[in-house]
Amino acid sequence: MEEISITVRIADRQYKLTIEKDEEEIFRRATKLLSEKLMEYAQNYAFKDKQDLLALVALQYTTSSLKFEEQLSFNDNELVMKLSEIDNVLNKNISSF
């Protein structure tokens, strides 16, 4: 894979990153979304500095990520149970032949 260097701006600071070329769009979108959330929090909450805003946004995204992981785990467990039920039904029907 080809690596490229990009510069992103987060909370008035620039960060140089080396990433895979095919990940550039996702990094750009993530940076844009992060900037939008920072502005949203700045408009709605009192804060001392950008660190406060970054902490709130990090907490929001971490919480969302954990909820998503729990939902995926639940869905995986449900899928395994359903597949097991299907397997049992098939095995019973095959045995009767």
N, C-alpha and C positions, 0 to 999 in steps of 0.2 A: 504494500500500500504506500501511497505517496503522502508524505507529511508536508504541511505548509505552516507558515507562521502567520498568525493574525494578531491584531490588537483589538481588545474590547475595552469599553469604558463602563465602569461600574462605580456608582457613588462618587462621581467626579475624579476617579482615578483610572489610569490606563494600565492594562495588563497585557503583556505579550505572552502569547500561548503558541505552542507547537502542537498541532492536532493533525489527525488524519484528514485528508482532503474531503472525503465523503461525509465528514462530520461538521463541516463548516456551517452549513445552513442551520443545524440544530444549535450550535453554539451562538450563532447570531440571533436566532429566535429566543433562546434562553436569556441572552443579554438584554434584548428588547423587553421581554416580559418582566425581567427583574427590575429594569429601570421604571417600567410602568407601575409596578407594585410599590417601589420606593416612593414614587411621586404620590401615589394614592395614600400611602401611610403618612407621608409628610403633610398632606392636606387634611387628614382626619385625626391625627394624634399629635399631642405635644411631644417634642423631642429635644434633647440637648445637642446631639450631633448625629451625623450619618450612621455612626456605630449603633445607635438605638434603633434606627430604621432597619439596618441590615439584620440586626438580631430578630426583630419582629418578622421580617420577611423570611428569614431562615427558619424560624419556628413554624410559620405557616406552611412552608413547602415541606419541611420535615414531617409535620403532622399529616399533611396530605399524602406524602409518600408512604408513611406507615399505614394509613387507612387503606391505601391502594394495595399494599402488600398483603394485608390481612384479608381483603376481599379476594385477591388472587388465590391465596391459600385456601380460603373457604370454597371458592369455585373449583379449585383442583380437587379438594376432598369430595365435593359433591359429584364431580365427574368420575372419580375413582369408584365411588359407591354405585353410581348408575351403571358404569361399565361392568362392575362386579355382578350386579343384578342381571344385566343382559347376558353375561357369561353363564350365570347359573341357569337362566331360562334356556339358553342354547344347549348347554350340556344336558339338561333334562330331556329336551326334545331330541337330541342326537341319540341319547341312550335308549329312547323308546323305539328307534328304528331297528 
